[in-house]
Amino acid sequence: MLELRCRPAATDVVVDLRHVYGAQDPLLYAHLTDTINGQVHVLLYIVNDPESPRFDVDRMPDGRATEFGTFQRNLEAEQAAMEAGLAPGQVRRGLRMLQHSIDAFEEFVRSLGHSVYFTEPLYYHNAIIFERYGFRYQVGRRLMERIHAGFYPGGDLYERLDGSTPFRRPEFHGSIRGRSWAIHDGILGQPFTQVTMYKVVGERGGVVTFPDAKW
């Protein structure tokens, strides 16, 4: 069941693909727009395993939206999701098909006559994953490098992993997912924003801001 949502004269489109009619969550959800010079910009891209357990990190117990935890947080659901191995923002486990998705998307970008596209990672772990798939930083590399230095033993972020919340466990300094949960919990003292990445079609960027990282 595929739904495309686009307002008249708008520059963005939402792609919502559900595996069966009436499914609670999309199998694939993408929000795309274009830049002022016509380049493709991925605002949001989600792939869910619709058969996996759901964690209500996107809504409060009374049904109010959390806006991916940026407006308010369902802490109980987030902790349950974290304990189940999910990263911030995930309501379900993914399908581990990002490489196939990137390959298909690059064919689409190429068909439009473009050789580059952009994305804004919502979370730290998104940025690290995009690095692994060949993305470079347009904005935010210094922030990512500062974060890595901060989580290194003796760094300011490392010292803040004091167990004061379930999302700030000392062992989180050495994992992508652990760091991302701590950052989502506010350990930076500011939101994780101002990061924009780009990918040249058919090329690998070779950027690594978290060497020898484990998930």
N, C-alpha and C positions, 0 to 999 in steps of 0.2 A: 504494500500500500504506500504509494509515493505521493507526497504533497509538496508543491512548490508555492511559497508565499512571497509575493512581491507587490508592493503598492505602486499604483500608476506614477510614473516619472521618478520613482525611487532609484537609488544606485545600489541597493543591496537586495539579496535574495536569501531566503531560508529554504533549505532542503531537508525534508523530514521523511525518512523511510522507516516503515514499521513492518515487522515480519508477518503479522496477521492484523486484520481489521480490529480496531478497538484496543490494541496493545497499550499498556500503561506508559511505556517508554519507547523511544525510537531505537531501532537497530543502528541507524546512522542519522546524525543531526549535524548539519553544517550551516553556518551563517557567513556568507561571502559578500564582499563589497569591492568597489574599485577605488583607487587613489585618484588624486586630482589629475594625474597624467595617464590615467587609464590602466594602471597595473592592478592585478588581482590581489586582494587582501583577504586572508582568512581570519575572520574575527573569532570563530568558534568551530571546533570540529570534535565530535564525540562519536565513538563506536561502542555500543553496549552489547554484552551477551544477555539477551532477553530472558534466558532460562536460568540465569544465576540469581542468587539472593539479592534482594533490594534493601538499600539502606537510605533512610529518608533524610540525607544530609541537605537536600534541596528545599526542605520545608520544615517549619516548626510544628510541634505537636498540635497546634490549633489550625494548621493548614497554611499559614502565611509563608510566602516564599522567602528563602534565605539569600537569594541572588548569589548562589555558589559560595555562600559563607562570607560574602563581602559586606552584606548589610546586617545580618544577624546569623547566629550559629546554633544549630541543634547539636549541642555538645554530646549528648548521649548517643545519638546516631553516628556522629563523627568518630567517637571512640570505638563503637562497635565496628564501623567500617575499617578503621585503622587496625584493629585486632584481627580482622578477617583478611588483611593484606592489601587493602585498597589504599589509594593515594587521595589527597584532598580533592574534593569536587566530584569524585566518582560515586554514583548511586548504585552501580553494578560493576562487576568485573568486565574488562574489555575482551575483545576477540583476538588480540595479538595479530592484527592484520594491517598495521600501520604502513609497512613497506609496500604492500600491494596497493593500499590506498594512495600512497604518495606516487607510485608509478602511474596509476590510472589518472590521478589529478594532473600530473605533469603532461600527460597526453592531451588533456583538456586545455591546459595553459598553452601548450604548443600550438594547438588548433586555433587559438585566438591570435596567434602571431606574436606571442610574448616569450621571453626567455628567462624571466624571473618572476617570483611571486613572494608575498610577504605574509607574516603571521605575528600575532601577539600572544605569547604564552601566558595563560592565566596564573600558572603556578610555577614554582621553581623546577619541579620534576618535569614539567612540559618542556621547559627550555633545555634541560640536560638531554632529554630524549631527542629533541629536534637537532641538537648538536650531533648526536650519533647518526642521524639520518642526513647529514650534510648541510645543515643550515648554518648560516653565519649571522652575526649581530650587526644590525644597522644602528641600534641604540641599546645600551645595557650591558655591554661586555665588562666594563669596569665594575659595575654592580655585581655581576656574577663572580668575578675574580675576588672582589672584596668579601663576598659571602663565603667563598671557599677558604680564604685566609682566616676569616672569623671563626669558622668551624674547626680549623686546625687546632690541635692541642696547644693551649696557651692563648688562643684568640678570644675576643670578647664574646662571640656567640657560643663558643665552646664552654665558657664559664657560666653562661646563662642556661645551659642544659642541666638544671639543678633538680629536676624531678618535681618541680612545684606544680606542674600539671601533667596529665598523662601524655601530653604531646611534647614534653621537654625532657625526655629520658636521656641520660648521659650517653648511652650507646648510639643515639641518633646522629651523632656528629659524622659517622663514617658511612652513612647510606643515603642514597638519593631520596628515598621515600621518607626516611626519618627527618632529614633536613627540611623537606617540603612541609611535613606536618608541623615542625617547630616554627617555620616561617609563617605558615597559615595561622599559627597560634599567636603571632605577633612578636616573635623574638627579635625581629629587626628593629622594632620600634616604629615601623612605618609599613604600609601595604607593599606587596610585591607588584610594582607597576613600572611603567617607563621602560619596558623591554620590548623591542621590536626586532624580529629576525627575518631573514630572507633566504631564499633558495634559488640558485641558478639551475635551471632545468638541465638534468643530465650530469651535474657536477656534484662533488663532495667537498664541503668547505674545510674539513680538517680541524675545526675548532674544538678544543677540549678545555673546559674550565674546572672540571672535577676529575683529575687523572685517577685511573684505577678505581673508579667508582663501582660500588655494588648497589643493587636495587634495594 
